[in-house]
Amino acid sequence: MAKHIFPEGFLWGTATSSHQIEGGFSEGGRGESIWDRLAATPGRIADGSDASVACDHYHRWREDVGLLKWLGVGAYRFSIAWPRIVPDGRTVNDEGLDFYDALVDALLEAGIRPFVTLYHWDLPQILQDRGGWGARETAEAFVEYTAAVTRRLGDRVPYWATHNEPWCIATLGHEDGEHAPGHRNPAEALRVAHHLLLSHGWAAAVVRENSPDAEVGIVLNLVPVWPASQEEADREAARRFDGFFNRWYLDPLFRGRYPEDAVADRVRRGHLEGSDLPFLERGDLEAIAAPLDFLGVNYYSRVVVKADEAGEPVGHPVAPEEELTDMRWEVFPQGLYDLLIRLKREYGPTRMYITENGAAYADGPDAEGRIADVRRIEYLRAHLTMAQRAIDDGVPLRGYFAWSLLDNFEWAHGYSKRFGLYWVDYETQQRIPKDSAFWYRDVVAANAVDTGLQMP
Ligand code: FCB
């Protein structure tokens, strides 16, 4: 079999997030988060569930570190629950810090480097009550929270990501209303995006102070956008989609400005007052554009768009049923290669990590208890092949994190979508390695992925 070999020192990992796996909601002095509140509202989570127990990682974290050790990964990406650290929005709760302190030590002892995300969507509800990310004060609060965490863990954590997927927080949370806090207000969404970016810049400076040897970056969800046809209207729709989805974040971070065409699009749609960005203050863009040590890229799929009557982009699914995952996302590995090449060419990040990549498939245990999740293996194999090709073509990609270690609470989908390398039996909390876990373990050990093709 042909093998794609990764560079020496390539960082292999898996990823999770606090809200999706921890549970233990009323323990350790944790406060309420905006996702607890959303899930308590009937009809907001597809299966009517919430994350109050989830994978019970709050109690089973030692066992989970054992799973990581078995996989042989060199790193583990997880997030810190802000409501555990600052439950009342003001006072630091040492018990919350203790939990992550012990986790970090256990990881290091197992030879696994902690890759910490500071914000993966679980805002303390009390801060939402004071305006949430729509308020500039929340950016200030994020800096204080970051200071508390990095003062405690900064001596041991080598990788820090400020935010996970600001587009999702801004658009899904404040424009589409699917995610917490469930607002439908496009003007607020733009303010939120700005405060997220700003708080990233401010917090990154604090991380550097308290964790001087660490790498600091941000994690974006990025998609290659394809026009449904070569017609002018569809190409224009693709440009618009790219503008508000990808460039709205990349341009401020790497170029210190919002993309002009995308701002004009927003003005035209009435999401901004006049031609201005009313939330922008002097010095903000400089703070946002402070150099990053890495860009984290979450990649799942591409998007194909066509123009509606108003010229606005609408999704135009093209893939046959068998090429869709349970999320109804198209399996499109080539998009990862294209995206990485584009990022290198247009933005030139020093380093990149694929901080999430994976697929939801429901495959569960057969009569013998084996989980033959062949489609997940094929998905991962195809994407890793593209990642390795991008490295060959000069992309500074330094690591890869499979989403996810465990099946978990998939936000508005509840437990109905399973992304894990490990199956979680939510009744017993048993973790069962899927075939993909065995496969990934071999990949990590070999530092290589085979193409799946028999070469003559
Ligand atoms: C990403 C999120 C992650 C997970 C995957 C499937 O958007 O960062 O928490 O839900 O999608």
Boltz pocket constraint, residues with backbone or C-beta under 6 A from the ligand:
constraints:
  - pocket:
      binder: B
      contacts: [[A, 17], [A, 20], [A, 164], [A, 165], [A, 168], [A, 221], [A, 298], [A, 356], [A, 403], [A, 409], [A, 410], [A, 411], [A, 419]]
      max_distance: 6.0
